[in-house]
Amino acid sequence: MTGHIYRDVILEQHVRLFRGAMGAEFLFMDDNARPHRANIVDECLQSEDITRMDWPAYSPNLNPIEHVWDMLGRRIAARQPPPTCLPELRRALLDEWCNIPQDQIDNLILSMPRRLVNSNPSHWPGEMGRAVIIPPEEEELRKEKFKLNQFNLLASDRIALNRTLPDVRAEGCKNKKYAPKLPSTSIVIVFHNEAWSTLLRTIHSVIRMSPKELIEEIILVDDASEK
């Protein structure tokens, strides 16, 4: 995949049409892969008035489809004889896609909480409360982003979504014993014009730090956001 292919196939043929259908409310999310950040991609998004969600640096990709693509690629590579032309490859892809065992998909989904376990280097911005230093040459950018949410959004956008913090609870709280079986609960997160990096980091933290058997559901409530 190159920036040109990404623009011509993904953006022009698909994303642009979704933007036209949904209007100004459309928000596009990709990641920091090199083709996604090519100049021609930025120019295309700007020309089509497509708003892109900020993707914080150093953040893990938790989209299960990435791992499904890997499963699919392995199944195609194992075919004998292998596809020898594009029509054969298309048929093979459809055939293997339909035959991926459901238990592999289930196990992948169940593995998501483990993928959130911290493995970040200690020098990353914000790890264990480490300060994020904005260099002098980016001070004007910091000021501009500050106006959006009235906090250091530039620093927030550079902190990994799965960052860790020190446990600052009182000893009594740390040592408190709970019943082995507790009812599950719904977690409701209400937000209004929230910065994406802080909202996504909140969701990551809830999933990482909460016993999975106690989470019934996570409900996001957009309280009349204007962006």
C-alpha positions in Angstrom: 0.0 0.0 0.0 1.3 3.4 -1.0 -0.1 6.9 -0.3 -1.2 7.1 -4.0 -3.1 3.8 -3.8 -4.6 4.7 -0.4 -5.9 8.0 -1.9 -7.1 6.5 -5.2 -8.7 3.3 -3.9 -9.7 4.0 -0.3 -10.4 7.7 -0.1 -11.6 8.5 -3.6 -13.7 5.4 -4.1 -15.1 4.9 -0.5 -14.4 7.5 2.1 -15.3 10.5 -0.1 -18.7 8.9 -0.8 -19.5 8.3 2.9 -18.5 11.9 3.6 -21.0 13.0 0.9 -23.8 10.9 2.3 -23.3 11.8 6.0 -22.4 15.4 5.6 -20.4 17.6 8.1 -21.0 15.1 11.0 -18.7 12.5 9.2 -15.5 11.8 11.1 -12.8 9.7 9.5 -10.4 7.5 11.5 -7.2 6.0 10.3 -3.9 5.4 12.1 -0.3 6.6 11.8 0.7 4.2 9.1 3.1 5.9 6.6 0.7 5.8 3.6 -2.1 7.4 5.7 0.1 10.3 6.6 1.4 11.1 3.1 1.1 14.7 1.9 -1.2 13.7 -1.0 -3.5 12.0 1.5 -3.7 15.2 3.7 -4.3 17.3 0.5 -7.1 14.9 -0.5 -8.8 15.0 2.9 -8.6 18.8 3.0 -10.0 19.2 -0.6 -13.0 17.0 0.3 -13.5 18.7 3.7 -13.1 15.4 5.5 -12.4 15.7 9.2 -9.8 13.2 10.5 -9.7 12.0 14.1 -6.4 12.6 15.8 -4.5 9.4 16.4 -2.2 9.7 19.4 1.4 8.5 18.9 2.6 5.3 20.5 -0.9 3.9 20.7 -1.7 0.2 20.0 -3.9 -0.8 17.2 -6.7 -2.7 18.8 -8.8 -3.1 15.6 -9.5 -6.9 15.4 -9.8 -6.8 11.7 -6.0 -6.3 11.4 -5.5 -9.7 13.0 -8.3 -11.2 10.8 -6.4 -10.0 7.7 -3.3 -11.9 9.1 -5.4 -15.1 9.5 -6.7 -14.7 6.0 -3.2 -14.1 4.6 -1.9 -17.3 6.3 -4.8 -19.3 4.9 -4.2 -18.0 1.4 -0.4 -18.8 1.7 -1.2 -22.4 2.7 -3.4 -23.1 -0.3 -2.1 -25.8 -2.7 -1.9 -25.0 -5.5 -1.7 -21.3 -4.8 -3.7 -18.8 -6.8 -2.0 -17.9 -10.1 -4.0 -14.9 -11.3 -6.2 -12.2 -9.9 -9.6 -13.9 -10.5 -8.3 -17.0 -8.7 -7.0 -14.9 -5.9 -10.4 -13.2 -5.5 -12.2 -16.5 -5.4 -9.7 -17.9 -2.9 -10.1 -14.8 -0.6 -13.8 -15.2 -0.6 -13.6 -18.9 0.0 -11.1 -18.6 2.9 -12.9 -15.6 4.4 -16.1 -17.7 4.7 -14.2 -20.6 6.2 -12.3 -18.9 9.0 -13.4 -20.9 12.1 -15.7 -18.9 14.4 -13.8 -20.0 17.4 -10.7 -18.2 16.1 -12.7 -15.0 15.8 -14.1 -15.5 19.3 -10.7 -16.1 20.8 -9.4 -13.0 19.0 -12.1 -10.8 20.6 -11.6 -12.3 24.0 -7.9 -11.5 23.7 -8.5 -7.8 23.5 -8.2 -7.1 27.3 -4.8 -8.8 27.3 -3.6 -6.7 24.4 -4.3 -3.6 26.6 -1.8 -4.7 29.2 0.9 -2.1 29.4 4.2 -2.8 27.6 5.1 0.8 26.9 8.7 1.9 27.5 9.1 4.1 30.5 10.4 7.0 28.5 7.2 7.4 26.5 5.3 10.7 27.1 3.0 10.5 30.1 4.1 7.0 31.3 3.5 6.7 35.0 2.8 10.4 35.2 5.9 11.4 33.4 5.7 15.0 32.2 5.2 15.8 28.5 7.6 18.5 27.4 6.5 20.6 24.5 9.6 22.0 22.6 9.8 25.8 22.1 9.3 25.6 18.4 5.8 24.0 19.0 4.6 26.6 21.5 2.3 28.3 19.0 0.8 25.0 18.1 0.2 24.2 21.8 -1.5 27.6 22.2 -3.8 27.0 19.3 -4.8 23.5 20.5 -5.3 24.8 24.0 -8.2 27.0 22.7 -10.1 23.9 21.6 -10.6 22.3 25.0 -8.9 24.7 27.5 -6.1 22.2 28.4 -2.9 21.0 26.8 -4.4 19.1 24.0 -1.0 18.8 22.1 0.4 16.9 25.1 -2.7 14.7 25.4 -2.4 13.8 21.7 1.2 12.5 22.3 0.3 10.2 25.2 -0.4 6.6 24.4 -4.0 5.5 24.8 -2.9 2.6 27.0 -0.6 4.7 29.2 -0.2 3.8 32.8 -0.3 5.8 36.0 1.0 5.2 39.5 -1.4 3.8 42.0 -2.1 6.7 44.3 -4.8 5.1 46.4 -4.6 5.2 50.2 -3.3 1.9 51.7 -6.7 1.2 53.2 -8.2 1.3 49.7 -5.5 -0.9 48.2 -6.0 -3.6 50.9 -9.7 -3.6 51.0 -11.3 -7.0 50.5 -14.3 -7.5 48.2 -16.8 -10.3 47.9 -15.6 -12.9 45.3 -18.8 -12.6 43.4 -20.2 -9.1 42.6 -23.0 -8.1 40.2 -21.9 -6.7 36.8 -22.5 -3.0 36.1 -23.0 -0.6 33.2 -20.4 2.2 32.8 -21.8 5.4 31.4 -19.4 8.0 30.0 -21.1 11.3 29.2 -19.1 13.8 27.1 -19.6 17.1 25.3 -17.1 18.3 22.7 -14.5 16.1 24.4 -11.0 15.8 22.8 -10.7 12.4 21.1 -7.4 11.5 22.7 -8.8 11.9 26.3 -12.1 10.2 25.5 -10.4 7.2 23.9 -7.8 7.0 26.7 -10.7 6.9 29.2 -12.3 3.9 27.4 -8.9 2.1 27.2 -8.4 2.7 30.9 -11.8 1.4 31.8 -11.3 -1.8 29.9 -7.7 -2.3 31.2 -8.3 -1.6 34.8 -11.7 -3.1 35.4 -12.3 -6.8 36.1 -13.9 -7.9 32.8 -16.5 -10.1 34.5 -17.9 -7.0 36.2 -18.4 -4.9 33.0 -21.8 -5.5 31.6 -21.5 -2.7 29.0 -19.9 0.6 28.3 -22.3 3.3 27.2 -21.0 6.5 25.5 -23.5 9.4 25.7 -22.7 12.4 23.4 -24.3 15.4 25.2 -25.0 17.6 22.2 -21.4 17.9 21.0 -20.9 20.4 18.2 -17.9 18.7 16.7 
